[in-house]
Amino acid sequence: MALKIPCPHCGPRDYTEFMFGGELRPMGGAPGQGPTAEDPHDDFARVYLLDNAPGVQRERWFHLFGCRRWLELRRDTRTNEVAPGTAP
């Protein structure tokens, strides 16, 4: 099953043109204040220990071999289907 990613600048492209940037998860700290340096283990876990939970997740992808821009997708990890209207 091939994953097609809808780039808002280049149109639908094969996933091999992109670099996975990770799951989008909230940062630590109070809302609107950004990350805190209180516990570096929390920050490490947020960046490197991916949940990879089944279902729809928000993810970042970088169009490495195209327009070289970041985009955000909502992708169902069970089927690799990209939710419509996720790339602005």
ABEGO torsion letter per residue (X at the ends): XBBBBBBAAAEBBBAAABBBAEBBBBBBEBBGAEBBAABAAAAAAAAABBAGBBEBBBBBBBBAABAGBBBBBBBBAAAGBBBBGABX
